[in-house]
Amino acid sequence: MKIKKAFSIYPLFILTFLFVSCGNEHSWRKEQGMIWNTVWHATYKGPADAIYAAIDSLKSVESSVSAFDDNSLVSVINSHDKGKVDGHFKKVYEMSRKINRLSNGLFDPTLSPLIKAWGFGKGHTPTADTARIKSILTYVGIDKTNIENDTLYKSEPEISFNFSAIAKGYGVDVAAQTLMDKGCSDLMMEIGGEVVCRGLNPEGKKWRILIETPDEEYLREVFKTGKKPTFSDRLIVELSDEGLATSGNYRNYHSESGQTFGHTISPLTGRPIKTDILSASVIAPTCMEADALATACMAMGSEDAMEMLDKAGLSGAFILYSGEVMVNEEMRKHIANTP
């Protein structure tokens, strides 16, 4: 059995300065490093030490909503029938409720037991069977929880949260806001493919971001020989004061006995879902919202997902298994005109 893992949130902070203009708080700076088992990049106009505050702010996000930290707030809440929540948890929880409603229940952060059962959690291997899945579904459903007076209550103590499909996007928002609080009005902050852009780029124009496409390794696993689709057109979008997120099973999947199944799991059936979407990219006011919506789109399929985004007035681009690139009218407004 072959397993490809996606990023996990864990405490690794490595900072690499690519260029810094010393002594000028109005200089452009471009920096990168490692965090949460993935790469981050930042380009911003402002003081040199602003990036330290931005990366440091992610520690508080991690201590609140990381399912990979046994001492985090979410891990503590997962172990009890109720618990006090902080501001980070509350924001991520409330956005999760919103996207759960928009997606007719197909986005749900209480999938943690199913994620573990299918081998996508920390230190787990696939052991799911029909009887066990039916039992686990009893403890799945964010609608079985609520927050009152900053306390989260669960109808079943076994209900547990895994915010991996929204936490990274939220983290990018927090880091970008910290940069802005330090006086950086023009910036691009990216963590593992999730992006926030504010203001304008060093050329005084909107930021141009290349939308990620599925990697060759995953395409070989899924399509075998002679079936791989080709993506003739690269999608480059222009952003300002927005977030962009991309979700795809090629980031996290299992291959076993000739079958490939991804990490997108249905909270309705308890089983991995394979729709016609290879990857989904969404632009929204915040990266947290874009992150959750991109995951929801993967579970819904192209027709229902695009209808959801159209109703919400948000931009969507899907790469389909057919090789077709599907975009809505809102996304067309963002696509850069390239030679």
Salt bridges, closest charged atoms under 4 A:
ASP56 OD1 - LYS59 NZ 3.34
ASP70 OD1 - LYS122 NZ 3.57
ASP150 OD1 - LYS90 NZ 3.10
GLU190 OE1 - HIS41 ND1 2.73
GLU194 OE2 - ARG251 NH1 3.74
GLU212 OE1 - ARG251 NH2 2.53
ASP215 OD2 - LYS4 NZ 2.49
GLU216 OE1 - LYS228 NZ 2.95
GLU217 OE2 - LYS2 NZ 2.88
GLU221 OE2 - LYS2 NZ 3.11
GLU238 OE2 - ARG208 NE 3.25
GLU242 OE2 - HIS334 NE2 2.72
GLU289 OE2 - LYS98 NZ 3.14
GLU307 OE2 - LYS311 NZ 3.32
GLU329 OE2 - ARG332 NE 3.28
GLU330 OE2 - LYS333 NZ 2.96
